[in-house]
Amino acid sequence: MKYVAAYLLATLGGNASPSAADVKTILEAVGIEAEDDRLEKLISELEGKDINEVIAEGSSKLSALPAGGGGGAPAAGGASAAAGGAAAEEKKEEKKEEAKEESDDDMGFGLFD
């Protein structure tokens, strides 16, 4: 990604088709050691292409990908939601009981009490 960013910075600076040396100079200016094989691959992939067209093509591909947070599917009905809520309450009660039992094991002398 850093190679692409440096390439884009060079194009923003007015260089329509930056060379590997141009991109390497930008990277080295910020303390990044450029790998020649990656840099050459980037330059060969973008050679002869308009960067604005490449960005537009990439944006159209990204728009096809799903975005946003995941989550479970919504409940099918009120009854299943109520059943899920009841199950959650039972689990909470079980955890409270387990925690109470565990605290009894230390006879009141807990490390963090």
N, C-alpha and C positions, 0 to 999 in steps of 0.2 A: 504494500500500500504506500510505503514511503517513496518508492520509485515513481509511482503514478502521481503522487502529490508533487514531487519535484518536477516531473514532466509538465504538469499543469501550471506550476508556478513559472516555468520557463515560457510557456505559451502565453500566459498572462502578461509576461514581461515584453511581449512583442515578437518572440521567436516562433514563427509558424511551425517549424519542424525542428525541434531541438535535437542535438546530437547526444551521443552517450557521454561525451566529455562535458557538455553543458549540464546535463542532469547530475553527473558525478560532482561537478563543481558546486552545485547547489547543496547536494547532500553533505559534502565535506565541510561546507560553510557552517553547518549546524552540528558537526561532530559525528556524522554517520559515515561509516566505512562502506562503500558501495561494492557489491559483488558483481564482477564484470559479466558473468554468464546471465544473471537475472536482468541486468541492465541492457545487455545486447538483445535479449528476448523481447523486452518491452519495446525497444526501439524498432526491432524488425516487425513486431505486431502492429505498431502504429504508423509505420512508414507509409507515406503517401495518403494517409487518411486525414480528413478534417476532424479536429478534436471535438467540435460542436456536434457533428453527426455521430461520433462515437458515444458521446454523452447522451444524446437523444435516444440512440438505439439501446443503450444500457438502461435508461430510465423506463423505456417501454417494457423491457424484460423484467425489471424489478416490480413494475405495477401488477404483473401477473402473479407475484408471490403473495401469499397471505401475510397479513401484518396484524399486530395487536396481540393482546394477551390471550392465553388459552383459558381454559376452564372447562369444567364438566358441562355436559349437555343439561339443559334445564329439565326440571322434574316433569314427568308426564302428567301429573295431576296433583290435586291437593292432598289426596290420601297418601300418596307415596312420599310427599314432602313431610307430612305429619309423622309417618312411620320413621322417616330418617331422623326427624327431630327427637322422637322418643328414644331411638337407638343411641343417639348422641348423648342424651341425658343419662341413660343407663351406663354408658361408658364413663361419664364423669363421676357418677356415684361409685362405680367400681374403683376408679383411680383414687378417690378420696378414701375409701375403705382400705385400699392397699397402702396408701401413704400413712394412714393412722396405725396400721399394723406395723409398718416399718419403724415408725417413731417409738412404738412400744418396745421394740427389740433393744434399743439403746438405753433403756431404763431411765430415760429423762436426762441423760448426759450426752447430748448431741454435740457434735463438733462445732456446729454453727448456731447453737441455741443461746 
